[in-house]
Amino acid sequence: MAILTRRIHYPSPRRRREGLFAAALLFPCFAFIAIFAFYPIIHSLYLSLHRIVLGLPGLTQPFVYLENYLQLWGDAVARHALTNTFLFVAVSTACEMLLGLAMALAINRGFRGRGLIRAAVLIPWAIPTVVASQMWRFINNDHYGLLNYLLFGSDLASYRAWLADPTFAMVAVVVADVWKTSAFAALIILAGLQTIPDELHEAARLDGATAWQRFTRITLPLLKPALLIALLFRTMDAFRVFDLVFVMTQGGPADATNVLQFYGYKKMFAEGLLGYGATVSVLVFLVVLTLSLIYVRFLGRGLMEERP
């Protein structure tokens, strides 16, 4: 009977040195991610299991298990903030994707001054969010806002306090977010449009395909990966909205624009409930993580379908 032997190959000293050198180069990156990404998440989870009241050490309890989460489950204000957050994400993301697609299709065409137009489109996205929020707060001001002036002119008696209207306040926040971040979606979609060969459209045009048929049967299918990437980034960023609400409405009126991230901020810093505020932050993280996994799953499937 033949005895089969397998030779074991050990890495040479040179390969080991190269592996150690590669690990040394990667260590700062991993350390940075661990300190600025993983540690805050773990520490927030740790805080959420405690009842910590800033300024009132007598009410602080070292460990309360899942009591904060049970309290959050029964918190009607938190549920309302979560509903507002999902409403904001759904409306703003849909508008940004549609407007971004239209902008990308427009600036993808060849015309004089195309480079200048592309640069101008990115200006709203380049403006800091706090500055843009303050600008939109001034636009919607009930005394000297541009919106009242455009609608009513010098008729001061007809001026309306738009940000004091529960319905319009959320609309104003959504409009401000769409105005600022549609350019980001357009930039990603434009990168996808640049990868589509012009020969496909020329061949379809010679075969008699209309512009709508070329768009639905060539552009959209090949643009699917870029659309999914833009949708992923915009959804995740929209769910973490805070600065727009903080500057424009402070969550009002009557909690009409109170989103989950801002509610956690109020609990933690305004009311001093550090443990409960951390619980809200953990909830935001879990929802964002779940949405990310769902999007990545569909994104991966879309990319696999586009492979030849």
Long-range contacts (C-beta under 8 A, 24 or more apart in sequence): 41-285, 44-278, 44-281, 44-282, 44-285, 45-278, 45-282, 47-274, 47-275, 47-278, 48-275, 48-278, 48-279, 48-281, 48-282, 49-275, 50-275, 51-275, 51-276, 52-273, 52-274, 52-275, 53-272, 53-273, 53-274, 53-275, 54-272, 54-273, 54-274, 55-272, 56-272, 64-275, 68-275, 68-276, 68-278, 68-279, 69-279, 71-276, 71-279, 72-276, 72-279, 72-280, 72-283, 77-255, 77-258, 77-263, 78-260, 78-263, 78-280, 80-255, 80-258, 81-255, 81-258, 81-259, 81-260, 81-262, 81-263, 82-260, 82-283, 84-170, 84-255, 84-256, 84-257, 84-258, 84-259, 84-260, 85-239, 85-241, 85-259, 85-260, 85-261, 87-170, 88-170, 88-173, 88-174, 88-177, 88-238, 88-241, 88-259, 89-235, 89-238, 89-239, 91-174, 92-174, 92-177, 92-178, 92-181, 92-234, 92-238, 93-231, 93-234, 93-235, 93-238, 95-174, 95-178, 95-182, 96-177, 96-178, 96-181, 96-182, 96-184, 96-185, 96-234, 97-185, 97-227, 97-230, 97-231, 97-234, 99-178, 99-182, 99-185, 99-186, 100-182, 100-183, 100-184, 100-185, 100-186, 100-188, 100-189, 100-230, 101-185, 101-186, 101-189, 101-227, 103-182, 103-183, 103-186, 104-185, 104-186, 104-187, 104-189, 104-190, 104-192, 104-193, 105-193, 105-219, 107-186, 107-190, 108-190, 108-193, 108-194, 118-190, 121-183, 121-186, 122-183, 122-187, 123-183, 124-179, 124-180, 124-181, 124-182, 124-183, 125-180, 125-181, 125-183, 125-184, 125-187, 127-180, 129-180, 129-243, 129-244, 130-243, 130-247, 132-176, 132-179, 132-180, 133-176, 133-243, 133-244, 133-246, 133-247, 133-248, 134-247, 136-172, 136-175, 136-176, 136-179, 136-248, 137-163, 137-247, 137-248, 140-172, 140-248, 163-248, 163-249, 163-253, 164-252, 164-253, 165-253, 166-253, 166-254, 166-256, 167-256, 169-248, 169-249, 169-252, 169-253, 169-256, 169-257, 170-256, 170-257, 172-248, 172-249, 173-241, 173-244, 173-245, 173-248, 173-249, 173-257, 176-244, 176-248, 177-238, 177-241, 177-244, 181-234, 181-237, 184-230, 184-233, 184-234, 185-230, 185-234, 188-226, 188-229, 188-230, 188-233, 189-223, 189-226, 189-227, 189-230, 191-226, 192-222, 192-223, 192-225, 192-226, 192-227, 193-219, 193-223, 193-226, 195-222, 196-222, 196-223, 221-306, 222-306, 224-302, 224-305, 224-306, 225-299, 225-302, 225-303, 225-306, 228-295, 228-298, 228-299, 228-302, 229-299, 231-295, 232-292, 232-295, 232-296, 232-299, 235-291, 235-295, 236-288, 236-291, 236-292, 239-284, 239-287, 239-288, 239-291, 240-284, 240-288, 260-284
